[in-house]
Amino acid sequence: TTGQPYEYRRTPLVEPDWTRFPGWRHVTRDQWENAQWQRVNCVKNIKQLRTVLGDTVDETFYADLEADQRALATMSMLVPPQMINTMVPTSTPTTEALLADPIRRYMIPVASDRRTDWPSHPYASRDSLHEHDMWVAEGLTHRYPTKVLAELLSTCPQYCGHCTRMDLVGNSTPMVDKLKLTLKPVDRYDAHITYLKAHPGVRDVVVSGGDVANVPWRNLESYLMRLLEIETIRDIRLATKALMGLPQHWLQPDVVEGLERVARTAARRGVNLAIHTHVNHAQSLTPLVARAAQTALDVGVRDVRNQGVLMRGVNATSTDLLDLCFALQGEAGILPYYFYMCDMIPNAEHWRVPVWHAQQLQHDIMGYLPGYATPRIVCDVPFVGKRWVHMVTEYDRERGISYWTKNYRTSIESAELAALSKRYAYYDPIDTLPEAGQRWWHTHRDD
């Protein structure tokens, strides 16, 4: 029989055996499920990674990693044990298996992953979405008419190699001297609340960073309760990759109890409270992640949703996306919501996909998932914002330049009459272009 292009098979979630790693051979379940143990034992450098992996991988891997950390990485290394345990999940990792692993590819990038012809697009930038340009207070980006992004802090429990906020988030690297938040947290939060009270047209606040899991719970709860006191705020979304990367945090009794207080207050005031997490591959989903998601729902959070990022070598096939979405929706209770095209930051060309590839993926995943759980694949166009990948106005496939329009002004365009009639450009990875297009960029790379 011909069969279907994709065959669904239910796959129950499994917590990989962490004792297969030499460095965790004697770690107990109580230790593993303890958030503080996870934080203390995060891998922050090559020496610590060696302790975990032992001699399961050879010296070529460590040399490859050191070369990347020294000259190419835009994010410093910070990987919780929970995430490392989902790499090569069914066996002791070998060098070849670890290099091929999709979680490793974006959490612990090595120099040989990156392109040498076009490591960065000529139009790549540190703050590719210009979020800092649209700050209306420190850490508060007013990009859309009715929505703001609140960056409460500049750290996470884990650092992803492709981080779109690599300009601000995390420690400086040899490649990137990071910007710094300068205000004390209390003053930063006060400035956010003051702005929101003065702008009743804003109804939706994405509370992020960094990652809200790194905000002391007492401080985060205070901030959320202040948001809930503003009558015009109707949606609050908590952004935390740690729901997947450090689910132990979201299972701590004080966090669970505090989240329940916030959820009850939100429900009483008719405000939609949701958690947005960031899972890129089905391997990342384990029973602990599902338990953390279900606990949030049990205490009254309206929804837990996933916003992944499309990346070559990680998930940029229809099978990978469908496997992930079925695991999210069917096994972990997390709603597939968005898949973003990887942003145009430095040294990210090996991850990025062209617009036509994203369009094909959107086509190929339709019809398998429930409609409400079918994610939208979006291109986050600089100065425009999120656009479904089929909303492109014009597309030069040879040169890899797509053009997009928008229907609103950002906070820095309030007086710009042409903002709603302009076309805004987005660029495909040059190595994916036909030969004529690649020749054109070699000629015009310095324009």
Secondary structure, DSSP 8 states (H G I E B T S, - for coil): ----SS-----------GGGSGGGTT--HHHHT-HHHHHHT-B-SHHHHHHHHTTSS-HHHHHHHHHHHHHT-SS---B-HHHHTTSSTTS---HHHHHH-HHHHHHS--GGGS-SS-SS-TT--TTTT-TGGGEEETTEEEEETTEEEEE--S--SS--TT-TTTTTSS---SS-------S-HHHHHHHHHHHHHH-TT--EEEEESS-GGGS-HHHHHHHHHHHHTSTT--EEEEE-THHHH-HHHHTSHHHHHHHHHHHHHHHHTT-EEEEEE---SGGG--HHHHHHHHHHHHTT-SEEEEEEEE-TTTT-SHHHHHHHHHIIIIII--EEEEEEE----TT-TTT---HHHHHHHHHHHTTTS-GGG--EEEEEETTTEEEEGGG-SEEETTTTEEEE--SS--TT-TT-GGGGT--EEEE--GGGS-HHHHHHHHHHTT-
